[in-house]
Amino acid sequence: MSLFHPTSADAPQLNRLQPPAAMPGGEIEVEGIHLDPVRTRMPHASIGDVFAPVILSRPNRATVLIPEGSITGDLVLHRNGETSNSLLARIAVPMADNVHPVSNPVVDASGQVFTTLSGARGQAMPVSIFRIQRDFQMVPFVRDMMNPTGLAFGRDGYLYASSRAEGTVYRISPEGEISTYAEGMGIATGIAFDPNGNLYVGDRSGTIFKINPDREIFVFATLEPSVAAYHLAFNAAGTLLVTGPTTSSNQAIHAIDPDGNLSIFFQGLGRAQGMAFDVDDNLYVAASFRGQRGIVRISPDKEASFAVSGNNLVGLAFVEDGCAVLATRDALFHVALDIEGRSLTE
């Protein structure tokens, strides 16, 4: 129950935030009443004690820019000397920097997060993969791997990583020891395991490979080449979903059934990249949609809405307690979303 009591009939009142979460630099649209300028004077917002500018204002909607340094807190609108009721705005906070993810981070069974320092193609970096402990301490995990790209945990508890420079997938022990798992897959990018232990690898030039537990390699499907990387994820029905950024602003998420038959799962995104599912089989994808960038939620009924607003996102992973790790091109962020993610090794 809200305890807000407007001081006048023209006091601003907030009804809803969309999306309910954002990264610094993202935008949240506020729905309510009396949100428009007064005598050309724009209202402004605050999140906790942090000033947040209103960049667009209309009677029933206002767009708030989330400033650097914001944390999760109550968002209120200030207009003509009056203050609105508050709504909770969930703001992502920095978790790790000086990294270079090009797809989703991944999470092991103990809740540790793994991400890459990928570098430009052919560029050797001092650390290839970092492990981020539960207290957010970041430690080197793997060195001497060229351009690590896609990451996935197998049911054996080992981390698997693709190298787009070498066309190779490596198997990495919990101690960080690496061995070659499979070779010869072009510009190997996104990877994902199905429930039977088959590994799928997206070759940026257009091939989705299937590697069975005996390490035999098959061509599973063929798609349009990507300008960046393929990203792979399985839904609860065992259908493989694939994104691969192209120059189109009307990009599709492709669906491939267990027999390799190709269809379109959803269309209308821009530069769609990393994906993850929640326990209700809602898909979350880093993409642009209707002119805004962030994490787009797509329901099993193919209804799309924003879950998080933010720029430069390339992927995400769900962690414990309803939280998520968001990956940009050079950093990881942590945000509470009250969303339970689906295990990738179940």
Secondary structure by P-SEA (a helix, b strand, c coil): cccccccccccccccccccccccccbbbbbbcccccccccbbbbbbcccbbbbbccccccbbbbbbcccccccbbbbbccccccbbbbbbbbccccccbbbccbbbbcccbbbbbbccccccccccccbbbbccccbbbbcccccccccbbbbccccbbbbbbccccbbbbbcccbbbbbcccccccccccccccccbbbbbcccbbbbbbccccccccccccccccbbbbbbbccccbbbbbbbcccccccbbbbcccbbbbbcccccccccccccccccbbbbbccccccccbbbbcccbbbbbccccccccccccccccbbbbbcccbbbbbbcccccccccc
